[in-house]
Amino acid sequence: MADHLILDKSLIARREARAATSSRQGADFLLQRAVEELAARLVMVERRFDVALAAHGRGHTLAAALQASGKVGRVLALERSLAAALRHDLPAIVADEERLPLVPESLDLFASVLALESANDLPGTLIQIRRALRPDGLFLAVFAGGDTLFELRQAFMRAEGEIAGGVSPRVSPFADIRDIGALLQRAGFALPVVDRERLTVRYGEPLSLMADLKAMGAANALVERSRRPATRGLLLRVAEAYRDLFGEADGKVVATFELFALSGWAPHESQQKPARRGSADISLAEVLGHKSK
């Protein structure tokens, strides 16, 4: 675990629990796009994975995509909240990605969406994932990074500077793509690949973007965030600043989401060839290291 905590993980888990039951129509668009990207990459891999873990799909979405791929045998789920875990009709673990309760070399595929941007200790998290994979096991992840929500960050800075005479952190930081490949290698992954996709989403008004972020469970979770709730006056000024800075001719505003797609393999002497097939008949207890009495 990192010595200096940047993000409040318990707050993130609580917000994701609420997001798992959110009824806001279309607010899960980023999750859906991340799952689609991960599934497309899995389809291109010419092999089958006996035991796969779907991490932080906020319910059935990622697990369903793995099952539909035809590339996996048994799918297990991992969620940060019980609310999300209960949406699964398959074995599910409730745990944080920085404290994985997994037996070393117990998985053939570790798939993760929109989770790694919330890791305080990303290098340590990647090492845990690599250790959980069997030799020649595959790690696939899609998460937000880089320029994600830079418009909202700038709008908050302008508005809060004008109203309060100073600024407090309101938008979480995101990793730079230049660091990710090196971190994969440092964690022991072979053949690391990092790609980037930049999505631009148009909104009728900035407050709709903020409502979507809240419904996603992606609101500000910085440890050093202001504990005073944002006032209506501040939010309205943020919306004005957003329109001034990033408004388009038709009155709409744009929001940027940058997605990093990662892949890496647990080292094996016959890399890129199918690993020895094992039994797909594996229990959740075996993966977690709990033996029945």
C-alpha positions in Angstrom: 0.0 0.0 0.0 1.3 3.5 -0.8 2.5 5.5 2.1 0.6 8.6 1.0 -3.1 8.0 0.2 -4.5 10.1 -2.5 -7.9 8.6 -2.8 -10.5 7.6 -0.1 -11.1 4.0 -1.0 -13.9 3.5 1.5 -15.8 6.4 0.0 -15.3 5.0 -3.5 -16.7 1.7 -2.4 -19.8 3.4 -0.9 -20.4 5.5 -4.0 -20.0 2.4 -6.3 -22.6 0.6 -4.1 -25.0 3.4 -4.8 -24.1 3.5 -8.5 -24.8 -0.2 -8.8 -28.5 0.6 -8.2 -28.6 4.0 -10.0 -31.6 4.5 -12.3 -30.1 7.5 -14.2 -30.6 6.5 -17.9 -27.4 6.3 -19.9 -25.0 7.2 -17.0 -23.2 4.0 -17.5 -22.0 4.9 -21.0 -18.3 4.9 -20.0 -18.5 1.5 -18.3 -20.2 0.1 -21.4 -17.5 1.5 -23.7 -14.7 0.1 -21.4 -16.3 -3.3 -21.5 -16.7 -3.2 -25.3 -13.1 -2.3 -25.7 -11.9 -5.1 -23.4 -14.1 -7.6 -25.0 -12.8 -6.7 -28.5 -9.3 -7.2 -27.3 -10.1 -10.6 -25.8 -11.7 -11.8 -29.0 -8.4 -11.2 -30.9 -6.5 -13.5 -28.5 -6.2 -17.0 -30.1 -6.6 -19.1 -27.0 -9.1 -20.1 -24.3 -8.9 -19.3 -20.6 -10.1 -21.8 -18.1 -10.6 -19.5 -15.1 -11.3 -15.8 -15.6 -11.9 -13.0 -13.0 -14.2 -10.1 -14.0 -13.1 -7.2 -11.8 -15.2 -4.2 -11.0 -17.8 -4.5 -13.7 -20.4 -2.9 -11.3 -22.6 -5.9 -11.7 -23.1 -8.4 -14.5 -21.8 -6.3 -17.4 -18.1 -7.3 -17.6 -18.8 -10.9 -16.5 -21.5 -11.2 -19.2 -19.1 -10.0 -21.8 -16.5 -12.6 -20.8 -19.0 -15.3 -20.8 -20.3 -14.2 -24.3 -16.8 -14.2 -25.8 -16.5 -17.9 -26.1 -12.9 -17.5 -24.8 -13.4 -18.5 -21.1 -14.5 -21.5 -19.1 -15.4 -20.4 -15.6 -16.0 -16.8 -14.7 -15.7 -15.4 -11.2 -16.5 -11.8 -10.2 -14.8 -9.3 -8.0 -16.5 -6.1 -6.8 -15.7 -3.4 -4.3 -19.2 -3.4 -2.8 -21.7 -6.0 -1.7 -24.5 -4.2 -3.7 -22.6 -4.8 -6.9 -21.6 -8.3 -6.0 -25.2 -9.3 -5.3 -26.1 -8.4 -8.9 -24.2 -11.4 -10.2 -25.6 -14.8 -10.7 -22.1 -16.3 -10.4 -19.6 -16.6 -7.5 -18.5 -13.1 -6.5 -15.8 -11.7 -4.2 -16.1 -8.4 -2.4 -12.6 -6.8 -2.1 -10.5 -3.9 -3.1 -8.2 -4.3 -6.1 -5.3 -3.2 -3.8 -6.0 -6.1 -1.4 -6.7 -9.0 -3.6 -7.5 -12.2 -1.6 -6.4 -14.5 -4.4 -4.1 -17.5 -4.3 -1.0 -17.1 -6.5 -1.3 -18.7 -9.9 -5.0 -19.4 -9.5 -6.3 -17.5 -12.6 -5.8 -17.7 -16.4 -7.4 -14.3 -17.1 -7.7 -11.1 -15.0 -10.0 -8.6 -16.6 -10.6 -5.2 -15.1 -12.6 -2.1 -16.1 -12.6 1.4 -14.7 -10.8 0.5 -11.5 -7.1 1.0 -11.8 -7.5 4.8 -11.9 -8.7 4.5 -8.2 -5.5 2.7 -7.0 -3.4 4.6 -4.5 -0.6 2.1 -5.1 -0.8 1.2 -8.8 2.5 -0.6 -8.9 1.6 -2.8 -6.0 -1.8 -3.5 -7.5 -0.3 -4.7 -10.8 2.2 -6.9 -8.9 -0.7 -8.6 -7.1 -2.6 -9.2 -10.3 0.4 -10.7 -12.0 1.0 -13.0 -9.0 -2.6 -14.2 -9.2 -2.1 -15.3 -12.8 -0.8 -18.7 -13.9 2.2 -18.7 -16.2 1.0 -17.5 -19.6 -2.1 -16.0 -18.0 -3.4 -12.7 -19.5 -4.2 -9.4 -17.8 -6.6 -7.1 -19.6 -7.7 -3.7 -18.3 -9.4 -0.5 -19.4 -9.4 2.5 -17.2 -9.6 6.3 -17.3 -6.4 8.3 -17.4 -4.5 11.3 -18.7 -6.8 14.1 -19.9 -10.1 12.7 -18.5 -12.3 15.5 -17.3 -9.7 18.2 -17.8 -12.5 20.6 -18.8 -14.3 20.1 -15.5 -11.1 20.5 -13.6 -10.4 23.9 -15.2 -13.9 25.1 -14.8 -13.8 24.3 -11.0 -10.5 26.1 -10.7 -11.8 29.2 -12.3 -15.1 29.3 -10.4 -13.6 28.6 -7.0 -10.8 31.0 -7.5 -13.3 33.8 -8.2 -15.7 32.9 -5.4 -13.3 31.8 -2.6 -10.1 33.4 -3.7 -8.4 30.0 -3.8 -8.9 26.4 -5.0 -9.3 23.0 -3.5 -8.9 19.7 -5.4 -12.2 18.8 -6.9 -11.3 16.3 -9.7 -9.2 13.2 -9.1 -5.8 13.0 -10.9 -5.3 10.4 -13.6 -2.2 8.5 -14.7 -0.1 9.5 -17.7 0.2 7.0 -20.5 4.0 7.4 -20.5 4.1 5.8 -17.1 1.8 2.8 -17.7 4.0 0.6 -19.9 7.0 1.0 -17.5 4.7 0.0 -14.6 3.6 -3.1 -16.3 7.2 -4.2 -16.9 8.1 -3.3 -13.4 5.3 -5.5 -12.1 6.7 -8.4 -14.1 4.4 -8.6 -17.1 5.7 -9.8 -20.4 4.8 -8.3 -23.7 3.0 -5.3 -22.3 0.8 -3.2 -24.6 -0.8 0.1 -23.8 -3.2 1.9 -26.1 -5.2 5.0 -25.7 -8.7 6.1 -26.9 -10.0 9.6 -26.5 -13.7 10.1 -26.2 -15.5 13.4 -26.5 -19.0 13.5 -25.1 -21.4 16.4 -25.7 -23.7 17.6 -23.0 -26.5 20.1 -23.1 -25.2 21.6 -19.9 -22.4 21.0 -17.5 -24.7 20.1 -14.6 -25.8 17.0 -16.6 -22.2 15.9 -16.7 -21.9 16.3 -13.0 -25.1 14.3 -12.5 -23.7 11.5 -14.7 -20.5 11.4 -12.7 -22.4 11.1 -9.4 -24.6 8.3 -10.9 -21.4 6.5 -12.0 -20.0 6.7 -8.5 -17.2 8.8 -9.9 -17.5 12.1 -7.9 -14.5 13.6 -6.1 -12.9 11.0 -3.7 -9.6 12.8 -3.0 -8.5 12.4 0.6 -7.5 16.1 0.7 -10.9 17.2 -0.8 -12.8 20.0 0.9 -15.2 18.5 3.4 -17.6 21.4 2.8 -20.2 20.4 0.2 -20.2 22.4 -3.0 -22.8 25.1 -2.7 -25.4 25.7 -5.4 -23.8 29.0 -6.1 -20.4 27.4 -6.7 -21.9 24.8 -9.0 -23.8 27.4 -11.0 -20.6 29.4 -11.4 -18.7 26.2 -12.4 -21.4 25.7 -15.1 -20.9 29.2 -16.3 -17.1 28.9 -16.4 -17.5 25.6 -18.2 -19.6 27.1 -20.9 -17.3 30.1 -21.2 -14.2 27.8 -21.6 -15.6 24.9 -23.6 -19.0 25.9 -24.9 -19.7 25.2 -28.6 -21.6 27.2 -31.1 -24.9 25.3 -30.6 -24.8 25.9 -26.8 -23.6 22.4 -25.9 -20.4 21.7 -24.0 -17.8 18.9 -24.4 -16.3 16.5 -21.8 -13.2 14.5 -22.5 -12.7 10.9 -21.3 -9.4 9.2 -22.1 -9.3 5.4 -21.8 -6.1 3.4 -21.5 -6.3 -0.2 -22.7 -3.7 -2.5 -21.2 -2.6 -6.0 -21.8 0.2 -8.1 -20.3 1.1 -11.7 -19.9 2.4 -13.6 -16.9 5.8 -14.9 -18.0 6.1 -18.4 -19.5 8.8 -20.1 -21.5 6.4 -20.7 -24.3 5.0 -17.2 -24.4 2.1 -16.5 -26.7 1.3 -20.2 -27.1 -1.7 -21.8 -25.3 -0.9 -22.8 -21.8 -1.5 -26.4 -20.7 -5.2 -26.9 -20.4 -6.5 -27.6 -16.9 -9.9 -28.4 -15.5 -12.4 -25.6 -15.6 -14.1 -27.2 -12.6 -12.8 -24.8 -10.0 -14.5 -23.4 -6.9 -14.4 -20.0 -5.5 -12.9 -21.5 -2.3 -9.9 -22.8 -4.3 -9.2 -19.3 -5.7 -9.4 -17.7 -2.3 -7.4 -20.4 -0.6 -10.2 -21.7 1.6 -10.4 -25.4 1.8 -13.6 -27.1 2.8 -13.5 -29.2 6.0 
